[in-house]
Amino acid sequence: MTVPVVARTLHRHIEVDGLQIFYRESVPENPDEAPVMLLLHGFPSASHQFRRLIDALGSRYRLIAPDYPGFGHSDTPEPVGSPYSFDRLADIVDGFVEKLGLARFVMYVFDYGAPVGFRLATRHPEQIAGLVIQNGNAYTEGLSDAARGFIALRPGGQDAEQTIRGLLTLPATRGQYEGGAGDPRLIAPDGWTLDQHFLDQPGRTQPQIDLLFDYHTNVERYPEWQAWLREHTPPTLITWGRDDMFFPEPGAHAYLRDLPDAELHIFNTGHFALEECLPDIAPLIADFLDRTWKPATEATGPAH
């Protein structure tokens, strides 16, 4: 009987700009040759959303998944004069990448991971070996009416903050997991339970409110990110849950305008596609990494 190799995973903290950032990192069997993939999580989750993917693929690939500040096991940012923002999230992840010495990696972007990741990509295009995009939006047609309603909210608007606070409750968190699922029995309750635990920790509410009020800045940068995709044409695998309540299927197809050679796979599920469709998605990621990965030296060519 052949037993599948399950990855060994390290759990660590590293200091970035005065904050302790938690991350998970797999230990591949051939670490010097293994492709590297940075996993950027979404709202309202943290790196734990990638645990099963890391177990499945981490023995062959170096998979690294940080928790953003104010999420999961990472520190909560102290209140400052200006609101918490996606630019700040990207600054921390940028610093995290530098601290780990990651010269080149494939980037898995999901939900909040897309605006964080595309900020990194436009700052350091030489680092991006490829993209795995899973319900991570960069096009206006990928915004549902519900998403547009939240994006339109502004501080001080009538009932705006109360509306956002409603998104931080257990029914809303659970709804993001089960909404649109083809078979809810395949979705473990652990994910939304742990997410809500972290959302309810002291000091966590205001950073989440700040980020939701800041989401409109991502939409404003969609043209910039689309131009980056057209210019750099990174190898791209798109896996998408078609019935995502916030980022519906048209957002997946929109990428093909700028990345016509991207691989596109649509699944009969919702927002957290890995929860239900990991057995289908993990082999696609493995095949993509095997076919497209080029080490930094090979990608840049020999030194002169």
Contacts in CASP RR format, 6 or more apart in sequence:
PFRMAT RR
TARGET T0000
AUTHOR 0000-0000-0000
METHOD contacts of the structure
MODEL  1
MTVPVVARTLHRHIEVDGLQIFYRESVPENPDEAPVMLLLHGFPSASHQF
RRLIDALGSRYRLIAPDYPGFGHSDTPEPVGSPYSFDRLADIVDGFVEKL
GLARFVMYVFDYGAPVGFRLATRHPEQIAGLVIQNGNAYTEGLSDAARGF
IALRPGGQDAEQTIRGLLTLPATRGQYEGGAGDPRLIAPDGWTLDQHFLD
QPGRTQPQIDLLFDYHTNVERYPEWQAWLREHTPPTLITWGRDDMFFPEP
GAHAYLRDLPDAELHIFNTGHFALEECLPDIAPLIADFLDRTWKPATEAT
GPAH
5 29 0 8 1.000
5 59 0 8 1.000
6 55 0 8 1.000
6 59 0 8 1.000
7 26 0 8 1.000
7 27 0 8 1.000
7 28 0 8 1.000
7 54 0 8 1.000
7 55 0 8 1.000
7 56 0 8 1.000
7 57 0 8 1.000
7 58 0 8 1.000
7 59 0 8 1.000
7 63 0 8 1.000
8 26 0 8 1.000
8 27 0 8 1.000
8 59 0 8 1.000
9 24 0 8 1.000
9 25 0 8 1.000
9 26 0 8 1.000
9 27 0 8 1.000
9 51 0 8 1.000
9 54 0 8 1.000
9 55 0 8 1.000
9 58 0 8 1.000
10 24 0 8 1.000
10 25 0 8 1.000
10 26 0 8 1.000
10 27 0 8 1.000
11 22 0 8 1.000
11 23 0 8 1.000
11 24 0 8 1.000
12 22 0 8 1.000
12 23 0 8 1.000
12 25 0 8 1.000
13 20 0 8 1.000
13 21 0 8 1.000
13 22 0 8 1.000
13 23 0 8 1.000
13 73 0 8 1.000
13 74 0 8 1.000
14 20 0 8 1.000
14 21 0 8 1.000
14 23 0 8 1.000
14 96 0 8 1.000
14 99 0 8 1.000
14 100 0 8 1.000
15 21 0 8 1.000
15 99 0 8 1.000
16 92 0 8 1.000
16 95 0 8 1.000
16 96 0 8 1.000
16 99 0 8 1.000
17 91 0 8 1.000
17 92 0 8 1.000
17 95 0 8 1.000
18 75 0 8 1.000
19 69 0 8 1.000
19 74 0 8 1.000
19 75 0 8 1.000
19 77 0 8 1.000
19 92 0 8 1.000
20 74 0 8 1.000
20 75 0 8 1.000
21 66 0 8 1.000
21 67 0 8 1.000
21 69 0 8 1.000
21 74 0 8 1.000
21 75 0 8 1.000
21 92 0 8 1.000
21 96 0 8 1.000
22 47 0 8 1.000
22 66 0 8 1.000
22 67 0 8 1.000
22 72 0 8 1.000
22 73 0 8 1.000
22 74 0 8 1.000
23 47 0 8 1.000
23 64 0 8 1.000
23 65 0 8 1.000
23 66 0 8 1.000
23 67 0 8 1.000
23 96 0 8 1.000
24 47 0 8 1.000
24 50 0 8 1.000
24 51 0 8 1.000
24 54 0 8 1.000
24 63 0 8 1.000
24 64 0 8 1.000
24 65 0 8 1.000
25 62 0 8 1.000
25 63 0 8 1.000
25 64 0 8 1.000
25 65 0 8 1.000
26 54 0 8 1.000
26 57 0 8 1.000
26 58 0 8 1.000
26 59 0 8 1.000
26 61 0 8 1.000
26 62 0 8 1.000
26 63 0 8 1.000
26 64 0 8 1.000
27 58 0 8 1.000
28 34 0 8 1.000
28 58 0 8 1.000
28 59 0 8 1.000
28 60 0 8 1.000
28 61 0 8 1.000
28 62 0 8 1.000
29 59 0 8 1.000
29 60 0 8 1.000
31 62 0 8 1.000
34 60 0 8 1.000
34 61 0 8 1.000
34 62 0 8 1.000
35 61 0 8 1.000
35 62 0 8 1.000
35 106 0 8 1.000
35 129 0 8 1.000
35 289 0 8 1.000
35 290 0 8 1.000
35 293 0 8 1.000
36 61 0 8 1.000
36 62 0 8 1.000
36 64 0 8 1.000
36 102 0 8 1.000
36 104 0 8 1.000
36 105 0 8 1.000
36 106 0 8 1.000
36 129 0 8 1.000
37 61 0 8 1.000
37 62 0 8 1.000
37 63 0 8 1.000
37 64 0 8 1.000
37 105 0 8 1.000
37 106 0 8 1.000
37 107 0 8 1.000
37 108 0 8 1.000
37 132 0 8 1.000
37 285 0 8 1.000
37 289 0 8 1.000
38 64 0 8 1.000
38 65 0 8 1.000
38 97 0 8 1.000
38 102 0 8 1.000
38 105 0 8 1.000
38 106 0 8 1.000
38 107 0 8 1.000
38 108 0 8 1.000
39 47 0 8 1.000
39 50 0 8 1.000
39 53 0 8 1.000
39 54 0 8 1.000
39 63 0 8 1.000
39 64 0 8 1.000
39 65 0 8 1.000
39 108 0 8 1.000
40 65 0 8 1.000
40 66 0 8 1.000
40 93 0 8 1.000
40 107 0 8 1.000
40 108 0 8 1.000
40 109 0 8 1.000
40 110 0 8 1.000
40 112 0 8 1.000
40 113 0 8 1.000
40 114 0 8 1.000
40 116 0 8 1.000
40 117 0 8 1.000
41 47 0 8 1.000
41 49 0 8 1.000
41 50 0 8 1.000
41 65 0 8 1.000
41 67 0 8 1.000
41 68 0 8 1.000
41 71 0 8 1.000
41 110 0 8 1.000
41 111 0 8 1.000
41 112 0 8 1.000
41 113 0 8 1.000
42 49 0 8 1.000
42 110 0 8 1.000
42 111 0 8 1.000
42 112 0 8 1.000
42 113 0 8 1.000
43 111 0 8 1.000
43 112 0 8 1.000
43 208 0 8 1.000
43 211 0 8 1.000
44 167 0 8 1.000
44 168 0 8 1.000
44 173 0 8 1.000
44 176 0 8 1.000
44 195 0 8 1.000
44 196 0 8 1.000
44 198 0 8 1.000
44 199 0 8 1.000
44 208 0 8 1.000
45 71 0 8 1.000
45 111 0 8 1.000
45 191 0 8 1.000
45 195 0 8 1.000
45 272 0 8 1.000
46 67 0 8 1.000
46 68 0 8 1.000
46 71 0 8 1.000
46 72 0 8 1.000
46 73 0 8 1.000
46 74 0 8 1.000
46 194 0 8 1.000
46 195 0 8 1.000
46 198 0 8 1.000
47 65 0 8 1.000
47 66 0 8 1.000
47 67 0 8 1.000
47 72 0 8 1.000
48 72 0 8 1.000
48 191 0 8 1.000
48 194 0 8 1.000
49 110 0 8 1.000
49 191 0 8 1.000
49 272 0 8 1.000
49 274 0 8 1.000
49 275 0 8 1.000
50 63 0 8 1.000
50 65 0 8 1.000
50 108 0 8 1.000
50 274 0 8 1.000
52 274 0 8 1.000
52 278 0 8 1.000
53 63 0 8 1.000
53 274 0 8 1.000
53 278 0 8 1.000
53 281 0 8 1.000
53 282 0 8 1.000
53 285 0 8 1.000
54 63 0 8 1.000
54 65 0 8 1.000
56 278 0 8 1.000
56 282 0 8 1.000
57 63 0 8 1.000
57 282 0 8 1.000
57 285 0 8 1.000
57 286 0 8 1.000
60 286 0 8 1.000
61 286 0 8 1.000
61 289 0 8 1.000
64 100 0 8 1.000
64 102 0 8 1.000
64 105 0 8 1.000
66 74 0 8 1.000
66 93 0 8 1.000
66 96 0 8 1.000
67 73 0 8 1.000
67 74 0 8 1.000
68 74 0 8 1.000
68 89 0 8 1.000
68 92 0 8 1.000
68 93 0 8 1.000
68 112 0 8 1.000
68 116 0 8 1.000
69 75 0 8 1.000
69 76 0 8 1.000
69 77 0 8 1.000
69 88 0 8 1.000
69 89 0 8 1.000
69 92 0 8 1.000
69 207 0 8 1.000
70 76 0 8 1.000
70 77 0 8 1.000
70 204 0 8 1.000
70 207 0 8 1.000
70 208 0 8 1.000
71 198 0 8 1.000
72 198 0 8 1.000
76 201 0 8 1.000
76 202 0 8 1.000
76 203 0 8 1.000
76 204 0 8 1.000
76 207 0 8 1.000
77 84 0 8 1.000
77 88 0 8 1.000
77 207 0 8 1.000
79 206 0 8 1.000
83 155 0 8 1.000
83 210 0 8 1.000
83 213 0 8 1.000
83 214 0 8 1.000
84 206 0 8 1.000
84 207 0 8 1.000
84 210 0 8 1.000
84 211 0 8 1.000
84 214 0 8 1.000
85 210 0 8 1.000
85 211 0 8 1.000
85 214 0 8 1.000
85 217 0 8 1.000
86 112 0 8 1.000
86 115 0 8 1.000
86 116 0 8 1.000
86 119 0 8 1.000
86 211 0 8 1.000
86 214 0 8 1.000
86 215 0 8 1.000
86 217 0 8 1.000
86 218 0 8 1.000
87 119 0 8 1.000
87 217 0 8 1.000
89 112 0 8 1.000
89 116 0 8 1.000
89 211 0 8 1.000
90 115 0 8 1.000
90 116 0 8 1.000
90 117 0 8 1.000
90 119 0 8 1.000
90 120 0 8 1.000
90 123 0 8 1.000
93 116 0 8 1.000
93 117 0 8 1.000
93 120 0 8 1.000
94 119 0 8 1.000
94 120 0 8 1.000
94 123 0 8 1.000
94 124 0 8 1.000
97 105 0 8 1.000
97 120 0 8 1.000
97 124 0 8 1.000
97 127 0 8 1.000
102 127 0 8 1.000
103 127 0 8 1.000
103 296 0 8 1.000
104 126 0 8 1.000
104 127 0 8 1.000
104 128 0 8 1.000
104 129 0 8 1.000
104 295 0 8 1.000
104 296 0 8 1.000
104 299 0 8 1.000
105 127 0 8 1.000
105 128 0 8 1.000
105 129 0 8 1.000
106 128 0 8 1.000
106 129 0 8 1.000
106 130 0 8 1.000
106 131 0 8 1.000
106 132 0 8 1.000
106 288 0 8 1.000
106 289 0 8 1.000
106 292 0 8 1.000
106 293 0 8 1.000
107 117 0 8 1.000
107 120 0 8 1.000
107 121 0 8 1.000
107 128 0 8 1.000
107 130 0 8 1.000
107 131 0 8 1.000
107 132 0 8 1.000
108 131 0 8 1.000
108 132 0 8 1.000
108 134 0 8 1.000
108 285 0 8 1.000
109 116 0 8 1.000
109 117 0 8 1.000
109 118 0 8 1.000
109 131 0 8 1.000
109 132 0 8 1.000
109 133 0 8 1.000
109 134 0 8 1.000
109 136 0 8 1.000
110 134 0 8 1.000
110 135 0 8 1.000
110 136 0 8 1.000
111 135 0 8 1.000
111 136 0 8 1.000
111 246 0 8 1.000
111 247 0 8 1.000
111 271 0 8 1.000
112 211 0 8 1.000
113 136 0 8 1.000
114 133 0 8 1.000
114 136 0 8 1.000
114 137 0 8 1.000
114 138 0 8 1.000
114 218 0 8 1.000
115 215 0 8 1.000
115 218 0 8 1.000
115 221 0 8 1.000
118 138 0 8 1.000
118 221 0 8 1.000
118 225 0 8 1.000
118 228 0 8 1.000
119 221 0 8 1.000
120 127 0 8 1.000
120 128 0 8 1.000
121 127 0 8 1.000
121 128 0 8 1.000
121 225 0 8 1.000
121 228 0 8 1.000
121 232 0 8 1.000
121 234 0 8 1.000
122 224 0 8 1.000
122 225 0 8 1.000
122 228 0 8 1.000
125 228 0 8 1.000
125 232 0 8 1.000
126 300 0 8 1.000
128 232 0 8 1.000
128 234 0 8 1.000
129 234 0 8 1.000
129 235 0 8 1.000
129 292 0 8 1.000
129 293 0 8 1.000
129 294 0 8 1.000
129 299 0 8 1.000
130 234 0 8 1.000
130 235 0 8 1.000
130 236 0 8 1.000
130 292 0 8 1.000
131 234 0 8 1.000
131 235 0 8 1.000
131 236 0 8 1.000
131 237 0 8 1.000
132 236 0 8 1.000
132 237 0 8 1.000
132 238 0 8 1.000
132 239 0 8 1.000
132 285 0 8 1.000
132 288 0 8 1.000
133 236 0 8 1.000
133 237 0 8 1.000
133 238 0 8 1.000
133 239 0 8 1.000
133 240 0 8 1.000
133 252 0 8 1.000
133 255 0 8 1.000
134 238 0 8 1.000
134 239 0 8 1.000
134 240 0 8 1.000
134 241 0 8 1.000
134 273 0 8 1.000
134 274 0 8 1.000
134 281 0 8 1.000
135 240 0 8 1.000
135 241 0 8 1.000
135 244 0 8 1.000
135 247 0 8 1.000
135 252 0 8 1.000
135 270 0 8 1.000
135 271 0 8 1.000
135 273 0 8 1.000
136 247 0 8 1.000
137 143 0 8 1.000
137 247 0 8 1.000
137 251 0 8 1.000
138 222 0 8 1.000
138 225 0 8 1.000
138 226 0 8 1.000
138 229 0 8 1.000
138 254 0 8 1.000
138 255 0 8 1.000
139 222 0 8 1.000
139 226 0 8 1.000
139 250 0 8 1.000
139 251 0 8 1.000
139 254 0 8 1.000
139 255 0 8 1.000
140 219 0 8 1.000
140 222 0 8 1.000
141 250 0 8 1.000
141 251 0 8 1.000
141 254 0 8 1.000
142 247 0 8 1.000
142 248 0 8 1.000
142 250 0 8 1.000
142 251 0 8 1.000
142 254 0 8 1.000
143 151 0 8 1.000
143 219 0 8 1.000
143 246 0 8 1.000
143 247 0 8 1.000
144 244 0 8 1.000
144 245 0 8 1.000
144 246 0 8 1.000
144 247 0 8 1.000
144 248 0 8 1.000
146 245 0 8 1.000
146 246 0 8 1.000
147 246 0 8 1.000
147 247 0 8 1.000
150 163 0 8 1.000
150 164 0 8 1.000
150 167 0 8 1.000
150 212 0 8 1.000
150 215 0 8 1.000
151 215 0 8 1.000
151 216 0 8 1.000
151 219 0 8 1.000
152 216 0 8 1.000
153 160 0 8 1.000
153 163 0 8 1.000
153 164 0 8 1.000
153 212 0 8 1.000
153 213 0 8 1.000
154 160 0 8 1.000
154 213 0 8 1.000
155 161 0 8 1.000
155 213 0 8 1.000
160 213 0 8 1.000
161 209 0 8 1.000
164 208 0 8 1.000
164 209 0 8 1.000
164 212 0 8 1.000
164 213 0 8 1.000
165 205 0 8 1.000
165 209 0 8 1.000
166 172 0 8 1.000
167 212 0 8 1.000
168 199 0 8 1.000
168 205 0 8 1.000
168 208 0 8 1.000
169 196 0 8 1.000
170 192 0 8 1.000
170 196 0 8 1.000
173 192 0 8 1.000
173 195 0 8 1.000
173 196 0 8 1.000
173 199 0 8 1.000
174 189 0 8 1.000
174 192 0 8 1.000
174 196 0 8 1.000
175 192 0 8 1.000
175 245 0 8 1.000
176 192 0 8 1.000
176 245 0 8 1.000
176 271 0 8 1.000
176 272 0 8 1.000
177 187 0 8 1.000
177 191 0 8 1.000
177 192 0 8 1.000
177 271 0 8 1.000
177 272 0 8 1.000
177 275 0 8 1.000
178 184 0 8 1.000
178 187 0 8 1.000
179 243 0 8 1.000
179 245 0 8 1.000
179 270 0 8 1.000
179 271 0 8 1.000
180 243 0 8 1.000
180 244 0 8 1.000
180 245 0 8 1.000
180 269 0 8 1.000
180 270 0 8 1.000
180 271 0 8 1.000
181 187 0 8 1.000
181 243 0 8 1.000
181 269 0 8 1.000
181 270 0 8 1.000
181 275 0 8 1.000
181 276 0 8 1.000
182 243 0 8 1.000
182 268 0 8 1.000
182 269 0 8 1.000
182 270 0 8 1.000
182 276 0 8 1.000
183 276 0 8 1.000
186 275 0 8 1.000
186 276 0 8 1.000
187 272 0 8 1.000
187 275 0 8 1.000
187 276 0 8 1.000
188 275 0 8 1.000
191 275 0 8 1.000
198 204 0 8 1.000
199 205 0 8 1.000
199 208 0 8 1.000
226 257 0 8 1.000
226 258 0 8 1.000
229 255 0 8 1.000
229 258 0 8 1.000
229 259 0 8 1.000
230 258 0 8 1.000
230 259 0 8 1.000
233 259 0 8 1.000
233 261 0 8 1.000
234 259 0 8 1.000
235 288 0 8 1.000
235 292 0 8 1.000
236 255 0 8 1.000
236 259 0 8 1.000
236 261 0 8 1.000
236 262 0 8 1.000
236 263 0 8 1.000
237 262 0 8 1.000
237 263 0 8 1.000
237 265 0 8 1.000
237 284 0 8 1.000
237 285 0 8 1.000
237 288 0 8 1.000
238 252 0 8 1.000
238 255 0 8 1.000
238 262 0 8 1.000
238 263 0 8 1.000
238 264 0 8 1.000
238 265 0 8 1.000
239 265 0 8 1.000
239 267 0 8 1.000
239 273 0 8 1.000
239 277 0 8 1.000
239 281 0 8 1.000
239 284 0 8 1.000
239 285 0 8 1.000
240 249 0 8 1.000
240 251 0 8 1.000
240 252 0 8 1.000
240 264 0 8 1.000
240 265 0 8 1.000
240 266 0 8 1.000
240 267 0 8 1.000
240 273 0 8 1.000
241 249 0 8 1.000
241 252 0 8 1.000
241 266 0 8 1.000
241 267 0 8 1.000
241 268 0 8 1.000
241 269 0 8 1.000
241 270 0 8 1.000
241 271 0 8 1.000
241 273 0 8 1.000
241 277 0 8 1.000
242 248 0 8 1.000
242 249 0 8 1.000
242 252 0 8 1.000
242 266 0 8 1.000
242 267 0 8 1.000
242 268 0 8 1.000
242 269 0 8 1.000
242 270 0 8 1.000
243 249 0 8 1.000
243 268 0 8 1.000
243 269 0 8 1.000
243 270 0 8 1.000
244 270 0 8 1.000
244 271 0 8 1.000
245 270 0 8 1.000
245 271 0 8 1.000
246 271 0 8 1.000
247 271 0 8 1.000
249 266 0 8 1.000
252 264 0 8 1.000
252 266 0 8 1.000
253 264 0 8 1.000
255 262 0 8 1.000
255 264 0 8 1.000
256 262 0 8 1.000
256 264 0 8 1.000
263 284 0 8 1.000
263 288 0 8 1.000
265 280 0 8 1.000
265 281 0 8 1.000
265 284 0 8 1.000
267 273 0 8 1.000
267 276 0 8 1.000
267 277 0 8 1.000
267 280 0 8 1.000
267 281 0 8 1.000
269 275 0 8 1.000
269 276 0 8 1.000
269 277 0 8 1.000
270 276 0 8 1.000
273 281 0 8 1.000
274 281 0 8 1.000
END
